[in-house]
């Protein structure tokens, strides 16, 4: 049952307007914070996990190849010194 009191009706309108304004302010604050975060961290050179894992695997293979080549060079040097 709705009240016919104009004072209460005006208060309800004011409360609804305040809630809408607060929701808008919250949304704007959130969007502003996101924009500042993108600005702050956008210039940094972060890599994705996939890129990191790929480079890590390449480095591991390069170390293995270097070890094999060192062994091969040592073997060839041993043959030459005989």
C-alpha positions as a Markdown table, in Angstrom:
| # | Residue | x | y | z |
|---|---|---|---|---|
| 1 | Unk | 0.0 | 0.0 | 0.0 |
| 2 | Unk | 1.5 | 3.3 | -1.1 |
| 3 | Unk | 1.5 | 6.3 | 1.1 |
| 4 | Unk | -0.2 | 9.5 | -0.3 |
| 5 | Unk | 2.0 | 11.7 | 1.8 |
| 6 | Unk | 4.0 | 14.0 | -0.5 |
| 7 | Unk | 6.8 | 14.3 | 2.0 |
| 8 | Unk | 7.4 | 10.6 | 1.9 |
| 9 | Unk | 7.1 | 10.5 | -1.9 |
| 10 | Unk | 9.7 | 13.3 | -2.2 |
| 11 | Unk | 12.0 | 11.5 | 0.2 |
| 12 | Unk | 11.7 | 8.2 | -1.8 |
| 13 | Unk | 12.5 | 10.1 | -5.1 |
| 14 | Unk | 15.5 | 11.7 | -3.4 |
| 15 | Unk | 16.7 | 8.4 | -2.1 |
| 16 | Unk | 16.3 | 6.8 | -5.6 |
| 17 | Unk | 18.2 | 9.7 | -7.2 |
| 18 | Unk | 21.0 | 9.5 | -4.6 |
| 19 | Unk | 21.3 | 5.7 | -5.2 |
| 20 | Unk | 21.6 | 6.3 | -8.9 |
| 21 | Unk | 24.2 | 9.0 | -8.5 |
| 22 | Unk | 26.2 | 6.8 | -6.1 |
| 23 | Unk | 26.1 | 3.9 | -8.6 |
| 24 | Unk | 27.3 | 6.2 | -11.3 |
| 25 | Unk | 30.1 | 7.6 | -9.2 |
| 26 | Unk | 31.2 | 4.0 | -8.3 |
| 27 | Unk | 31.2 | 3.0 | -12.0 |
| 28 | Unk | 33.3 | 6.1 | -12.9 |
| 29 | Unk | 35.7 | 5.5 | -10.1 |
| 30 | Unk | 36.2 | 1.9 | -11.2 |
| 31 | Unk | 36.8 | 2.9 | -14.8 |
| 32 | Unk | 39.2 | 5.6 | -13.7 |
| 33 | Unk | 41.2 | 3.2 | -11.6 |
| 34 | Unk | 41.4 | 0.7 | -14.5 |
| 35 | Unk | 42.6 | 3.5 | -16.8 |
| 36 | Unk | 45.3 | 4.5 | -14.3 |
| 37 | Unk | 46.4 | 0.9 | -13.9 |
| 38 | Unk | 46.7 | 0.4 | -17.7 |
| 39 | Unk | 48.7 | 3.6 | -17.9 |
| 40 | Unk | 51.0 | 2.6 | -15.0 |
| 41 | Unk | 51.6 | -1.0 | -16.1 |
| 42 | Unk | 51.2 | -0.5 | -19.8 |
| 43 | Unk | 54.7 | 0.7 | -20.3 |
| 44 | Unk | 56.3 | -2.3 | -18.5 |
| 45 | Unk | 57.6 | -5.2 | -20.4 |
| 46 | Unk | 55.7 | -8.2 | -19.0 |
| 47 | Unk | 55.8 | -11.5 | -20.8 |
| 48 | Unk | 53.1 | -14.1 | -20.8 |
| 49 | Unk | 53.6 | -17.5 | -19.2 |
| 50 | Unk | 53.6 | -19.1 | -22.6 |
| 51 | Unk | 56.4 | -16.8 | -23.8 |
| 52 | Unk | 58.4 | -17.4 | -20.7 |
| 53 | Unk | 58.0 | -21.2 | -21.0 |
| 54 | Unk | 59.0 | -21.1 | -24.7 |
| 55 | Unk | 62.2 | -19.2 | -23.9 |
| 56 | Unk | 63.0 | -21.4 | -21.0 |
| 57 | Unk | 62.7 | -24.5 | -23.2 |
| 58 | Unk | 65.0 | -22.9 | -25.9 |
| 59 | Unk | 67.6 | -22.1 | -23.2 |
| 60 | Unk | 67.5 | -25.6 | -21.9 |
| 61 | Unk | 68.0 | -27.0 | -25.5 |
| 62 | Unk | 70.8 | -24.6 | -26.1 |
| 63 | Unk | 72.6 | -25.7 | -22.9 |
| 64 | Unk | 72.2 | -29.4 | -24.0 |
| 65 | Unk | 73.6 | -28.6 | -27.4 |
| 66 | Unk | 76.5 | -26.7 | -25.9 |
| 67 | Unk | 77.4 | -29.6 | -23.7 |
| 68 | Unk | 77.3 | -32.0 | -26.7 |
| 69 | Unk | 79.5 | -29.7 | -28.7 |
| 70 | Unk | 82.0 | -29.4 | -25.8 |
| 71 | Unk | 82.2 | -33.2 | -25.6 |
| 72 | Unk | 82.7 | -33.4 | -29.4 |
| 73 | Unk | 85.4 | -30.8 | -29.4 |
| 74 | Unk | 87.2 | -32.6 | -26.6 |
| 75 | Unk | 87.0 | -35.8 | -28.5 |
| 76 | Unk | 88.4 | -34.2 | -31.7 |
| 77 | Unk | 91.2 | -32.6 | -29.8 |
| 78 | Unk | 92.1 | -35.9 | -28.2 |
| 79 | Unk | 92.3 | -37.5 | -31.7 |
| 80 | Unk | 94.4 | -34.7 | -33.0 |
| 81 | Unk | 96.9 | -34.8 | -30.2 |
| 82 | Unk | 97.6 | -38.5 | -30.7 |
